[in-house]
Amino acid sequence: MLSERNFARQIDLTSLQLFVAVCELGSIGRAAEREFIAASAISKRLSDLEGALGTTLLHRHTRGVRLTPAGEGLLHHARAVLFGLEKMQMELAEYADGVRGHVRVHASISAIVQFLPEDLGAFARLHPQVKIDLEEHLSPEVLRAVQEGAADLGLCNGAMGTHQLQSLPYRKDRLVLVVPHGHALDQAQPVSFADTLPFDHVGLHANSSIHLATHQAATLAGTTVRVRIRVTGLDAMCRMIANGLGVGVMPERAFDLLHTGAALRSVPLSDAWARRQLVLVARDFSSLPATARLLVDHLTADTAMLAA
């Protein structure tokens, strides 16, 4: 059996690239045309690869090739290795351009609208050579992206669970009911979500944490939410409510930032689930690159000071 060192020496990247090309095209001949290399040279490299691994990777037949179970396994790992190399090349190219770090962040709309512009803006002023890629996703998708390695860090509603990821508290927010001025629920006192159920609602995406919380509350009340229209953003929700299409639930600070004029009012919700903890998640905070750990420290600094 090959030692790890000898195995690494015998598996070259060109052979892996050609193996993936053959698998993708289903033919050594077509792979040779695409890669501008003789078919015999590819066949020799594949034979050497099988020899180094001690197993058959491909069954050759008149119409092309078919992967063996071992070939399927190698294809999965080869793609991961080549993707990692491509990512490494891109990030190192950024260092050559003056960027000294790269952090991929996926966050829920609540975190992005309410808190991240100020927090990331302050971080960028402190660390101008760190590149931050920020993408907006629903909370379940944020968790999945971090689990699968598509994002270094995630920011989402802590009530969704962390799916074996590590988490740190980020910010707290409160959900409110948004109603048109003069609506039957336009009042200063908190209302329970159950009191909103006789009215039409402007809802968010079916997998959003707000949708899941409100529909669970309706189920516990023995009824359903009367969703008249569904939107994908909080600003669109405000406009629909202002035009009489229903009431809606959104974070209080987001409402304060988004609504203009006197057409809308926010009413506190008395339900316990309306008070939320937003969390920062990662697969392992201690193994993050130095730039990502800098961002984690920055985003959790306010929480640490409050806890002190």
C-alpha positions, 0 to 999 in steps of 0.5 A: 500500500502506498504511503501518503507521501508516495501517493501524493508524488504519483498523482499529478494534477494534469492527470486529474484534470484529464481524468475529469475531462474524460468523465465529463465528456464520456470519451477519451477521444472527445476529451483529447479534442477539448484538451488539445492532446493526443488520445494515446497520451490521455490513455497512458496517463489514465493507465498510470493513474490506475496503476498508482491507485491499484484499481480500475477507474474506467471501463472502456467500450466502443462508445466511450468509457464508463466509471467504476465505483472507484472512478466515481469516488476519484471523480468526486475528490478530483473535482474538489481538489481542482476547485480548491486549486482554482479558489487558491489561485483566485485568492492569491491573485487578490493578494497580488492586487493588494487585497490581504484577505477574503471573507465570504459571508452569507446573511439573512435579509434581517441582518443585512437591512438592520445591522450589517451596512454599519458593521461592515462599513466600520470594518472596511474602514479599519481593514481596507485591504480585506475583501468581503463577499456578502450574499443575501439568503434565507436563514436555512440557506445560510446554514446550509452554505456554511455547512457545505463550505460555500461561506466562511461565516453566516448570520441568521436567526438563532431560532432556526437551530445551528445544525451542528455549526458553532454559533456566537450571539450577534444582535437581538431584534424584535418583530412588529406588525406593520399596518396602514394608518387607521387600520383596526389594529393601529394602536400603541399597545402590543397585540398578539399575533393571533389577533392579526389572523382575521386580516389579510397578510402580506407574507415573505418567502415560504422558507423565511424564518418570519414565515415559519414563525408566523405560520407555526403560531397560526397553527397553534391558534388552530387556523392559518395565515390569510396570505394575500400576496407574497413578496421577497423583500421588506421594502416591497412588503411596506409598499404593499401594506401601504396600498391596502393589501394587508398587514405584515410582520417584519423586524422593528429596526428594518421598518424604522429604516425603510418606511417613509411618511405617515402611511404606515404604523408599527405595532409591537407583537406580544408573542415571545417568538417576536423577540429574536437572537441573530447569531453568527455561525461557522463550522469552526471559529478557531480554524478560520483564516486570520481575516475571517477571525478579525471580522468575527471579533468585530461583529461580536464586539458589541455583544461582548461589551454588553455581557461584560 
